[in-house]
Amino acid sequence: MDGEPGEPLPVWRTWPIGIRVVVRRRLDEGGYSDVLGHLLAADDDGVLVETRRGEVHVPADRIAIGKIVPEPPIRQGPAGAAPHTTASSGL
């Protein structure tokens, strides 16, 4: 998938390595599947994304669409729960 001079880069080629992305890929059996995680590599051949289940390579000809997404929110404990401490009261 070598681009011609002056041809715009595919959107995934503009993403910085390490950013969190979602890539919608076309499946062989029809339909689509989303790959969500941190971008490890991007080139004319496609993208490599680190997901919760491991590394996933999505070939360029399977990428339907993709975008940069924000990091997930930091999970808080249950509402009203006392903060965990490790100090001993000495009693």
VOMI-20453 format. One record per atom (N, C-alpha, C, CB): x, y, z; residue in three letters; atom name. Coordinates in pm, 1 decimal, m for minus. Glycine has a CB too. Example, Ala and Ser with C-alpha at 12.3 -4.5 7.8 and 13.67 -1.06 7.14 Angstrom:
2
+----------+----------+----------+-----+----+
|     east |    north |       up |  aa | at |
+----------+----------+----------+-----+----+
|   1319.0 |   m569.0 |    780.0 | ALA |  N |
|   1230.0 |   m450.0 |    780.0 | ALA | CA |
|   1320.0 |   m330.0 |    780.0 | ALA |  C |
|   1130.8 |   m447.3 |    904.6 | ALA | CB |
|   1285.0 |   m225.0 |    708.0 | SER |  N |
|   1367.0 |   m106.0 |    714.0 | SER | CA |
|   1290.0 |      3.0 |    787.0 | SER |  C |
|   1408.4 |    m59.8 |    572.5 | SER | CB |
+----------+----------+----------+-----+----+
# end
This chain:
91
+----------+----------+----------+-----+----+
|     east |    north |       up |  aa | at |
+----------+----------+----------+-----+----+
|     83.5 |   m117.7 |      0.0 | MET |  N |
|      0.0 |      0.0 |      0.0 | MET | CA |
|     88.3 |    124.4 |      0.0 | MET |  C |
|    m95.1 |     m0.4 |    121.0 | MET | CB |
|    180.3 |    130.1 |    m89.2 | ASP |  N |
|    266.6 |    247.4 |    m99.9 | ASP | CA |
|    187.3 |    362.8 |   m155.9 | ASP |  C |
|    389.5 |    218.5 |   m187.9 | ASP | CB |
|    192.8 |    475.4 |    m85.8 | GLY |  N |
|    119.2 |    592.6 |   m129.9 | GLY | CA |
|    192.2 |    663.3 |   m242.4 | GLY |  C |
|     96.6 |    688.0 |    m14.0 | GLY | CB |
|    116.7 |    726.3 |   m327.6 | GLU |  N |
|    172.8 |    807.1 |   m434.0 | GLU | CA |
|    215.4 |    941.3 |   m375.3 | GLU |  C |
|     70.7 |    826.1 |   m550.1 | GLU | CB |
|    312.9 |   1006.9 |   m434.7 | PRO |  N |
|    351.4 |   1139.3 |   m386.1 | PRO | CA |
|    230.9 |   1233.7 |   m386.4 | PRO |  C |
|    465.3 |   1197.6 |   m472.3 | PRO | CB |
|    213.1 |   1305.8 |   m277.7 | GLY |  N |
|    102.0 |   1397.7 |   m266.2 | GLY | CA |
|    m26.6 |   1334.1 |   m216.4 | GLY |  C |
|     77.5 |   1460.6 |   m396.7 | GLY | CB |
|    m30.2 |   1201.1 |   m210.7 | GLU |  N |
|   m148.8 |   1131.4 |   m159.9 | GLU | CA |
|   m150.4 |   1139.9 |     m7.9 | GLU |  C |
|   m151.1 |    982.7 |   m206.6 | GLU | CB |
|   m266.0 |   1173.4 |     51.9 | PRO |  N |
|   m269.3 |   1185.9 |    198.4 | PRO | CA |
|   m244.6 |   1051.2 |    266.1 | PRO |  C |
|   m404.5 |   1243.5 |    244.3 | PRO | CB |
|   m182.1 |   1057.2 |    382.6 | LEU |  N |
|   m157.2 |    935.7 |    460.6 | LEU | CA |
|   m288.3 |    882.3 |    517.1 | LEU |  C |
|    m56.5 |    963.3 |    575.0 | LEU | CB |
|   m299.3 |    750.6 |    532.6 | PRO |  N |
|   m415.6 |    697.1 |    604.5 | PRO | CA |
|   m416.1 |    754.9 |    745.9 | PRO |  C |
|   m413.1 |    539.8 |    608.3 | PRO | CB |
|   m533.9 |    772.8 |    804.0 | VAL |  N |
|   m546.2 |    838.7 |    934.3 | VAL | CA |
|   m459.0 |    772.1 |   1040.6 | VAL |  C |
|   m691.6 |    838.2 |    979.6 | VAL | CB |
|   m448.8 |    640.4 |   1039.5 | TRP |  N |
|   m370.6 |    572.8 |   1144.2 | TRP | CA |
|   m222.0 |    603.1 |   1135.1 | TRP |  C |
|   m391.7 |    423.1 |   1136.2 | TRP | CB |
|   m174.2 |    648.9 |   1021.0 | ARG |  N |
|    m32.7 |    684.2 |   1008.0 | ARG | CA |
|     m1.7 |    816.1 |   1077.0 | ARG |  C |
|      6.8 |    692.2 |    860.9 | ARG | CB |
|   m104.4 |    892.4 |   1113.0 | THR |  N |
|    m83.7 |   1021.3 |   1180.1 | THR | CA |
|    m91.2 |   1007.9 |   1332.2 | THR |  C |
|   m187.5 |   1123.1 |   1132.0 | THR | CB |
|   m130.9 |    890.0 |   1382.6 | TRP |  N |
|   m145.5 |    870.4 |   1526.7 | TRP | CA |
|     m9.9 |    852.7 |   1593.7 | TRP |  C |
|   m234.4 |    749.2 |   1555.3 | TRP | CB |
|     13.3 |    916.5 |   1708.7 | PRO |  N |
|    139.1 |    895.4 |   1781.2 | PRO | CA |
|    141.3 |    757.7 |   1848.7 | PRO |  C |
|    159.4 |   1006.4 |   1886.5 | PRO | CB |
|    255.1 |    693.1 |   1845.2 | ILE |  N |
|    271.6 |    563.6 |   1911.1 | ILE | CA |
|    243.8 |    581.4 |   2060.1 | ILE |  C |
|    415.3 |    505.4 |   1887.3 | ILE | CB |
|    171.2 |    486.3 |   2119.0 | GLY |  N |
|    140.3 |    490.2 |   2261.2 | GLY | CA |
|      2.5 |    546.0 |   2292.8 | GLY |  C |
|    242.9 |    570.7 |   2331.8 | GLY | CB |
|    m59.6 |    611.5 |   2195.1 | ILE |  N |
|   m191.9 |    671.1 |   2216.6 | ILE | CA |
|   m297.5 |    559.5 |   2220.8 | ILE |  C |
|   m225.4 |    775.3 |   2103.9 | ILE | CB |
|   m407.4 |    584.8 |   2290.2 | ARG |  N |
|   m517.3 |    487.1 |   2298.0 | ARG | CA |
|   m609.1 |    507.8 |   2177.6 | ARG |  C |
|   m597.8 |    501.7 |   2433.0 | ARG | CB |
|   m638.6 |    397.5 |   2108.3 | VAL |  N |
|   m717.5 |    404.5 |   1985.3 | VAL | CA |
|   m823.6 |    295.2 |   1982.7 | VAL |  C |
|   m626.5 |    392.8 |   1862.2 | VAL | CB |
|   m920.8 |    315.2 |   1895.1 | VAL |  N |
|  m1014.5 |    209.7 |   1859.6 | VAL | CA |
|  m1010.1 |    198.6 |   1707.2 | VAL |  C |
|  m1161.4 |    239.8 |   1913.1 | VAL | CB |
|   m998.8 |     74.2 |   1659.3 | VAL |  N |
|   m992.4 |     46.6 |   1516.4 | VAL | CA |
|  m1104.0 |    m51.8 |   1482.7 | VAL |  C |
|   m852.0 |    m10.0 |   1475.0 | VAL | CB |
|  m1190.1 |    m14.3 |   1390.5 | ARG |  N |
|  m1294.9 |   m105.8 |   1344.1 | ARG | CA |
|  m1240.0 |   m181.1 |   1224.4 | ARG |  C |
|  m1427.7 |    m29.0 |   1307.3 | ARG | CB |
|  m1240.6 |   m315.2 |   1235.5 | ARG |  N |
|  m1185.7 |   m397.4 |   1128.0 | ARG | CA |
|  m1294.8 |   m482.7 |   1064.2 | ARG |  C |
|  m1072.5 |   m486.7 |   1181.0 | ARG | CB |
|  m1278.4 |   m506.8 |    935.0 | ARG |  N |
|  m1370.0 |   m593.2 |    860.8 | ARG | CA |
|  m1332.3 |   m738.7 |    889.4 | ARG |  C |
|  m1365.2 |   m562.6 |    706.6 | ARG | CB |
|  m1432.7 |   m822.0 |    914.2 | LEU |  N |
|  m1410.8 |   m963.8 |    940.7 | LEU | CA |
|  m1429.2 |  m1045.5 |    813.0 | LEU |  C |
|  m1506.6 |  m1013.7 |   1050.5 | LEU | CB |
|  m1355.8 |  m1157.9 |    802.9 | ASP |  N |
|  m1366.3 |  m1245.8 |    686.6 | ASP | CA |
|  m1509.0 |  m1294.1 |    664.8 | ASP |  C |
|  m1273.5 |  m1364.9 |    702.5 | ASP | CB |
|  m1578.5 |  m1326.7 |    774.6 | GLU |  N |
|  m1714.0 |  m1382.0 |    764.9 | GLU | CA |
|  m1819.8 |  m1273.5 |    746.6 | GLU |  C |
|  m1745.8 |  m1463.7 |    889.1 | GLU | CB |
|  m1777.7 |  m1149.5 |    733.3 | GLY |  N |
|  m1870.1 |  m1036.9 |    720.4 | GLY | CA |
|  m1885.3 |   m968.3 |    854.0 | GLY |  C |
|  m2007.2 |  m1083.1 |    667.7 | GLY | CB |
|  m1925.1 |   m846.6 |    851.9 | GLY |  N |
|  m1940.5 |   m770.4 |    975.0 | GLY | CA |
|  m1810.4 |   m704.6 |   1015.9 | GLY |  C |
|  m1990.6 |   m859.7 |   1086.4 | GLY | CB |
|  m1813.1 |   m654.0 |   1138.4 | TYR |  N |
|  m1700.4 |   m576.7 |   1189.5 | TYR | CA |
|  m1670.5 |   m615.9 |   1333.4 | TYR |  C |
|  m1729.1 |   m425.9 |   1179.9 | TYR | CB |
|  m1549.7 |   m583.4 |   1376.7 | SER |  N |
|  m1507.9 |   m602.5 |   1515.0 | SER | CA |
|  m1418.8 |   m484.8 |   1552.7 | SER |  C |
|  m1433.3 |   m739.6 |   1534.7 | SER | CB |
|  m1432.3 |   m438.2 |   1676.6 | ASP |  N |
|  m1351.2 |   m325.7 |   1723.4 | ASP | CA |
|  m1230.7 |   m375.8 |   1802.1 | ASP |  C |
|  m1435.6 |   m230.3 |   1810.3 | ASP | CB |
|  m1117.8 |   m311.6 |   1780.3 | VAL |  N |
|   m994.3 |   m338.5 |   1853.8 | VAL | CA |
|   m964.1 |   m211.3 |   1933.0 | VAL |  C |
|   m873.6 |   m378.5 |   1756.5 | VAL | CB |
|   m960.4 |   m223.3 |   2066.7 | LEU |  N |
|   m939.1 |   m108.6 |   2154.6 | LEU | CA |
|   m812.3 |   m130.8 |   2235.7 | LEU |  C |
|  m1061.2 |    m86.2 |   2248.2 | LEU | CB |
|   m723.8 |    m32.8 |   2234.3 | GLY |  N |
|   m601.9 |    m43.5 |   2313.2 | GLY | CA |
|   m501.9 |     64.1 |   2274.8 | GLY |  C |
|   m539.6 |   m181.0 |   2296.3 | GLY | CB |
|   m377.4 |     41.2 |   2313.0 | HIS |  N |
|   m270.9 |    138.2 |   2287.5 | HIS | CA |
|   m193.5 |    100.4 |   2161.7 | HIS |  C |
|   m175.6 |    147.1 |   2408.1 | HIS | CB |
|   m168.6 |    199.2 |   2078.9 | LEU |  N |
|   m100.7 |    179.7 |   1952.3 | LEU | CA |
|     47.1 |    148.8 |   1974.5 | LEU |  C |
|   m116.8 |    303.1 |   1863.8 | LEU | CB |
|     90.8 |     34.6 |   1923.5 | LEU |  N |
|    231.1 |     m5.0 |   1933.6 | LEU | CA |
|    308.4 |     26.9 |   1805.8 | LEU |  C |
|    241.5 |   m153.8 |   1964.4 | LEU | CB |
|    240.7 |     17.3 |   1690.9 | ALA |  N |
|    305.8 |     43.0 |   1562.0 | ALA | CA |
|    199.9 |     76.9 |   1458.7 | ALA |  C |
|    390.0 |    m79.6 |   1516.0 | ALA | CB |
|    238.5 |    157.8 |   1361.8 | ALA |  N |
|    150.1 |    194.1 |   1251.1 | ALA | CA |
|    235.9 |    218.1 |   1128.2 | ALA |  C |
|     64.0 |    320.4 |   1285.1 | ALA | CB |
|    201.0 |    151.9 |   1018.1 | ASP |  N |
|    270.8 |    173.0 |    892.4 | ASP | CA |
|    174.5 |    145.6 |    777.7 | ASP |  C |
|    396.6 |     82.6 |    882.2 | ASP | CB |
|    225.7 |    141.1 |    656.4 | ASP |  N |
|    139.3 |    119.1 |    540.9 | ASP | CA |
|     71.6 |    m17.5 |    543.7 | ASP |  C |
|    219.2 |    133.5 |    413.6 | ASP | CB |
|    126.4 |   m111.2 |    620.9 | ASP |  N |
|     68.7 |   m245.9 |    628.1 | ASP | CA |
|    m46.1 |   m255.6 |    727.7 | ASP |  C |
|    175.8 |   m345.7 |    665.3 | ASP | CB |
|    m62.1 |   m157.3 |    814.7 | GLY |  N |
|   m169.5 |   m160.5 |    913.0 | GLY | CA |
|   m123.3 |   m111.7 |   1048.1 | GLY |  C |
|   m225.0 |   m299.7 |    925.5 | GLY | CB |
|   m189.8 |   m161.3 |   1153.9 | VAL |  N |
|   m158.0 |   m118.6 |   1289.6 | VAL | CA |
|   m138.5 |   m239.2 |   1380.7 | VAL |  C |
|   m268.5 |    m27.8 |   1344.6 | VAL | CB |
|    m61.7 |   m217.5 |   1487.4 | LEU |  N |
|    m44.4 |   m315.4 |   1593.5 | LEU | CA |
|    m92.0 |   m247.8 |   1721.3 | LEU |  C |
|    106.1 |   m365.2 |   1605.1 | LEU | CB |
|   m192.7 |   m309.8 |   1786.2 | VAL |  N |
|   m255.4 |   m251.3 |   1903.9 | VAL | CA |
|   m241.6 |   m347.1 |   2021.7 | VAL |  C |
|   m404.2 |   m218.9 |   1876.8 | VAL | CB |
|   m200.2 |   m294.2 |   2137.5 | GLU |  N |
|   m193.0 |   m372.4 |   2261.5 | GLU | CA |
|   m329.1 |   m362.8 |   2328.8 | GLU |  C |
|    m77.7 |   m320.9 |   2357.1 | GLU | CB |
|   m403.7 |   m474.7 |   2330.8 | THR |  N |
|   m535.6 |   m479.1 |   2392.6 | THR | CA |
|   m524.4 |   m550.8 |   2527.4 | THR |  C |
|   m638.9 |   m550.5 |   2299.5 | THR | CB |
|   m635.7 |   m561.8 |   2598.4 | ARG |  N |
|   m636.6 |   m636.4 |   2725.3 | ARG | CA |
|   m599.3 |   m782.0 |   2704.5 | ARG |  C |
|   m773.9 |   m627.5 |   2791.7 | ARG | CB |
|   m625.9 |   m833.0 |   2586.6 | ARG |  N |
|   m600.1 |   m975.3 |   2556.7 | ARG | CA |
|   m467.4 |   m999.4 |   2486.4 | ARG |  C |
|   m711.3 |  m1030.7 |   2471.3 | ARG | CB |
|   m391.6 |   m893.8 |   2463.3 | GLY |  N |
|   m263.2 |   m908.2 |   2396.2 | GLY | CA |
|   m255.1 |   m823.2 |   2270.6 | GLY |  C |
|   m238.3 |  m1053.3 |   2361.8 | GLY | CB |
|   m148.1 |   m843.9 |   2194.7 | GLU |  N |
|   m124.6 |   m765.8 |   2073.6 | GLU | CA |
|   m213.6 |   m814.1 |   1959.3 | GLU |  C |
|     23.0 |   m773.6 |   2032.7 | GLU | CB |
|   m270.5 |   m717.6 |   1886.7 | VAL |  N |
|   m355.5 |   m748.3 |   1772.0 | VAL | CA |
|   m305.9 |   m668.0 |   1652.6 | VAL |  C |
|   m505.6 |   m716.8 |   1802.3 | VAL | CB |
|   m272.8 |   m739.2 |   1543.9 | HIS |  N |
|   m235.1 |   m671.8 |   1419.4 | HIS | CA |
|   m358.6 |   m662.0 |   1331.0 | HIS |  C |
|   m119.3 |   m747.8 |   1345.8 | HIS | CB |
|   m386.6 |   m542.1 |   1284.0 | VAL |  N |
|   m498.3 |   m520.2 |   1191.4 | VAL | CA |
|   m437.8 |   m476.3 |   1057.9 | VAL |  C |
|   m601.1 |   m411.9 |   1247.3 | VAL | CB |
|   m448.1 |   m562.7 |    955.5 | PRO |  N |
|   m394.5 |   m525.0 |    824.1 | PRO | CA |
|   m466.7 |   m403.1 |    766.8 | PRO |  C |
|   m405.8 |   m642.6 |    726.5 | PRO | CB |
|   m394.5 |   m323.5 |    690.8 | ALA |  N |
|   m449.1 |   m199.7 |    634.5 | ALA | CA |
|   m575.3 |   m224.5 |    553.5 | ALA |  C |
|   m345.4 |   m131.6 |    547.4 | ALA | CB |
|   m580.3 |   m332.6 |    478.5 | ASP |  N |
|   m697.4 |   m356.6 |    394.2 | ASP | CA |
|   m819.8 |   m401.1 |    473.6 | ASP |  C |
|   m664.7 |   m460.6 |    290.3 | ASP | CB |
|   m803.9 |   m423.9 |    604.4 | ARG |  N |
|   m915.8 |   m461.0 |    691.8 | ARG | CA |
|   m965.5 |   m344.1 |    776.3 | ARG |  C |
|   m874.7 |   m575.0 |    782.8 | ARG | CB |
|   m891.0 |   m233.3 |    778.6 | ILE |  N |
|   m930.7 |   m118.8 |    860.6 | ILE | CA |
|  m1044.7 |    m44.8 |    792.2 | ILE |  C |
|   m810.6 |    m23.5 |    885.1 | ILE | CB |
|  m1160.0 |    m41.3 |    859.5 | ALA |  N |
|  m1275.2 |     32.3 |    807.3 | ALA | CA |
|  m1270.1 |    177.2 |    853.3 | ALA |  C |
|  m1407.3 |    m33.6 |    852.2 | ALA | CB |
|  m1236.8 |    197.8 |    980.5 | ILE |  N |
|  m1231.7 |    331.7 |   1039.8 | ILE | CA |
|  m1157.7 |    320.3 |   1172.3 | ILE |  C |
|  m1376.2 |    392.3 |   1060.0 | ILE | CB |
|  m1109.6 |    429.3 |   1222.0 | GLY |  N |
|  m1043.2 |    429.2 |   1351.6 | GLY | CA |
|  m1033.4 |    570.5 |   1404.3 | GLY |  C |
|   m904.0 |    365.7 |   1342.0 | GLY | CB |
|  m1009.3 |    579.6 |   1535.1 | LYS |  N |
|   m992.5 |    711.8 |   1594.9 | LYS | CA |
|   m918.2 |    700.3 |   1726.5 | LYS |  C |
|  m1128.5 |    780.1 |   1616.0 | LYS | CB |
|   m865.0 |    813.7 |   1769.5 | ILE |  N |
|   m802.0 |    824.6 |   1900.7 | ILE | CA |
|   m912.9 |    837.1 |   2003.8 | ILE |  C |
|   m703.2 |    946.6 |   1907.7 | ILE | CB |
|   m898.7 |    766.0 |   2115.6 | VAL |  N |
|   m998.9 |    772.4 |   2222.4 | VAL | CA |
|   m930.8 |    808.7 |   2353.7 | VAL |  C |
|  m1074.9 |    637.4 |   2235.7 | VAL | CB |
|  m1005.5 |    869.2 |   2446.5 | PRO |  N |
|   m945.0 |    907.0 |   2574.7 | PRO | CA |
|   m914.4 |    784.9 |   2660.9 | PRO |  C |
|  m1037.5 |   1002.0 |   2650.8 | PRO | CB |
|   m824.5 |    803.9 |   2754.7 | GLU |  N |
|   m795.1 |    699.5 |   2852.6 | GLU | CA |
|   m920.7 |    674.3 |   2936.0 | GLU |  C |
|   m674.1 |    739.7 |   2944.0 | GLU | CB |
|   m938.2 |    550.8 |   2985.6 | PRO |  N |
|  m1056.1 |    524.6 |   3068.9 | PRO | CA |
|  m1045.2 |    600.9 |   3200.1 | PRO |  C |
|  m1072.0 |    373.1 |   3096.0 | PRO | CB |
|  m1159.5 |    632.9 |   3260.9 | PRO |  N |
|  m1155.3 |    703.2 |   3389.4 | PRO | CA |
|  m1094.5 |    613.7 |   3497.0 | PRO |  C |
|  m1296.8 |    748.6 |   3431.3 | PRO | CB |
|  m1032.6 |    675.5 |   3595.2 | ILE |  N |
|   m976.5 |    600.0 |   3707.3 | ILE | CA |
|  m1092.3 |    553.4 |   3793.6 | ILE |  C |
|   m874.4 |    686.3 |   3790.5 | ILE | CB |
|  m1094.3 |    423.8 |   3820.9 | ARG |  N |
|  m1204.3 |    368.1 |   3900.3 | ARG | CA |
|  m1186.4 |    404.4 |   4046.9 | ARG |  C |
|  m1212.0 |    214.5 |   3883.6 | ARG | CB |
|  m1296.1 |    445.5 |   4107.7 | GLN |  N |
|  m1299.8 |    477.9 |   4249.9 | GLN | CA |
|  m1359.9 |    359.3 |   4324.1 | GLN |  C |
|  m1381.6 |    608.7 |   4276.7 | GLN | CB |
|  m1336.2 |    354.3 |   4452.8 | GLY |  N |
|  m1397.9 |    251.0 |   4535.1 | GLY | CA |
|  m1546.5 |    277.7 |   4547.9 | GLY |  C |
|  m1332.0 |    244.4 |   4673.9 | GLY | CB |
|  m1618.0 |    189.7 |   4617.4 | PRO |  N |
|  m1762.0 |    210.3 |   4637.2 | PRO | CA |
|  m1788.1 |    343.3 |   4707.7 | PRO |  C |
|  m1822.8 |     94.0 |   4718.9 | PRO | CB |
|  m1898.0 |    405.6 |   4674.4 | ALA |  N |
|  m1932.9 |    534.4 |   4734.9 | ALA | CA |
|  m1944.4 |    520.5 |   4885.5 | ALA |  C |
|  m2064.6 |    588.6 |   4676.3 | ALA | CB |
|  m1884.5 |    612.6 |   4957.6 | GLY |  N |
|  m1893.2 |    611.3 |   5103.3 | GLY | CA |
|  m1792.6 |    520.5 |   5170.8 | GLY |  C |
|  m2029.0 |    570.8 |   5144.2 | GLY | CB |
|  m1711.9 |    448.4 |   5095.6 | ALA |  N |
|  m1613.8 |    357.7 |   5156.9 | ALA | CA |
|  m1500.9 |    439.2 |   5218.0 | ALA |  C |
|  m1557.7 |    256.7 |   5052.5 | ALA | CB |
|  m1455.9 |    396.6 |   5334.9 | ALA |  N |
|  m1343.8 |    464.8 |   5400.4 | ALA | CA |
|  m1217.1 |    434.3 |   5323.7 | ALA |  C |
|  m1329.8 |    421.5 |   5549.3 | ALA | CB |
|  m1126.5 |    531.7 |   5311.7 | PRO |  N |
|   m999.8 |    505.1 |   5242.5 | PRO | CA |
|   m919.9 |    399.6 |   5317.7 | PRO |  C |
|   m916.8 |    634.8 |   5228.2 | PRO | CB |
|   m849.8 |    317.8 |   5241.7 | HIS |  N |
|   m766.8 |    211.9 |   5300.5 | HIS | CA |
|   m639.7 |    272.6 |   5356.8 | HIS |  C |
|   m732.9 |    102.6 |   5195.7 | HIS | CB |
|   m606.3 |    236.9 |   5480.5 | THR |  N |
|   m481.8 |    283.8 |   5541.0 | THR | CA |
|   m400.3 |    165.2 |   5584.2 | THR |  C |
|   m508.7 |    377.1 |   5660.2 | THR | CB |
|   m270.3 |    184.6 |   5590.6 | THR |  N |
|   m180.3 |     76.3 |   5634.4 | THR | CA |
|   m117.8 |    105.9 |   5768.3 | THR |  C |
|    m71.0 |     53.0 |   5532.1 | THR | CB |
|   m145.8 |    223.1 |   5824.3 | ALA |  N |
|    m85.7 |    259.5 |   5953.5 | ALA | CA |
|   m154.9 |    184.0 |   6066.2 | ALA |  C |
|    m94.9 |    412.5 |   5977.8 | ALA | CB |
|    m79.1 |    142.5 |   6165.2 | SER |  N |
|   m132.3 |     72.4 |   6280.3 | SER | CA |
|   m168.5 |    174.1 |   6388.5 | SER |  C |
|    m30.6 |    m31.7 |   6333.4 | SER | CB |
|   m277.1 |    149.5 |   6458.0 | SER |  N |
|   m318.4 |    241.4 |   6563.3 | SER | CA |
|   m239.8 |    219.2 |   6692.1 | SER |  C |
|   m466.9 |    226.4 |   6590.1 | SER | CB |
|   m168.1 |    108.1 |   6703.4 | GLY |  N |
|    m88.1 |     80.4 |   6821.3 | GLY | CA |
|   m169.4 |     28.9 |   6937.3 | GLY |  C |
|    m15.3 |    202.3 |   6862.6 | GLY | CB |
|   m297.5 |     m1.0 |   6920.0 | LEU |  N |
|   m380.1 |    m52.2 |   7029.9 | LEU | CA |
|   m377.6 |   m200.1 |   7038.5 | LEU |  C |
|   m520.5 |     m7.1 |   7015.7 | LEU | CB |
+----------+----------+----------+-----+----+
# end
